Amino acid sequence: MDKVPIKTITVGAVAGVCSAMAFKTVGKAVAVTVGVAFIGLQTLAHLGYVKIDWAKAEADAIASIDQNNDGKLDIEDLKIAKNRVLPILTAGLPGAGGFAGGFLVGLKF
């Protein structure tokens, strides 16, 4: 049995943990931005300055992130997105398996 390339796996795992932490940080910033924008728009609508067609906004939002174009967001869309992003993040990275494990650990903590 060949030796397990510990250094290679470690590099991938560290890169995965760091990427997950960055992903979470950016995700939180995006969530805050979307939340503040929603509060602002809803306040303007309540005061009568704007009228928002929330049904159209929902349809447009779903259409822009629906990966398989079936008109709904489900686990299949998440799988497709993962299969598109993971090869980009692991391209040329030694220890891609370590990256995946490290990414999951980074998301947990």
C-alpha positions, 0 to 999 in steps of 0.5 A, a space after each residue: 500500500 502506498 504512503 498516504 500523502 499527508 502533506 497534500 491532504 493537509 494543504 487541501 484541508 487547510 484550503 477547504 477550511 479557509 474557503 468555508 470560513 470566507 464563504 460563511 463571512 461573505 454569506 453573512 454580509 450578503 444576508 445583511 445587505 439583502 435584509 437592509 434592502 428589504 427593510 428599506 423597500 418595504 418601508 418605502 412601500 408602506 409610506 406610499 413612495 413605491 409599489 412593489 410587485 412581490 410575486 414578480 420579484 419572487 419569480 425573477 429571483 427564482 429564475 435567476 438562481 434556478 439551476 435546472 430551469 424547472 421553476 422551483 428551488 430544490 435539492 437538485 438545484 443545490 446539487 447542480 450548483 455544487 457540481 459546478 463550483 467544486 471543480 473550480 475550487 479544487 482545480 489543480 489543488 493537490 489533495 482535493 479530497 482534503 479540500 472537501 473535508 476541510 470545507 465541510 469542517 469549516 462550514 460547521 465551525 
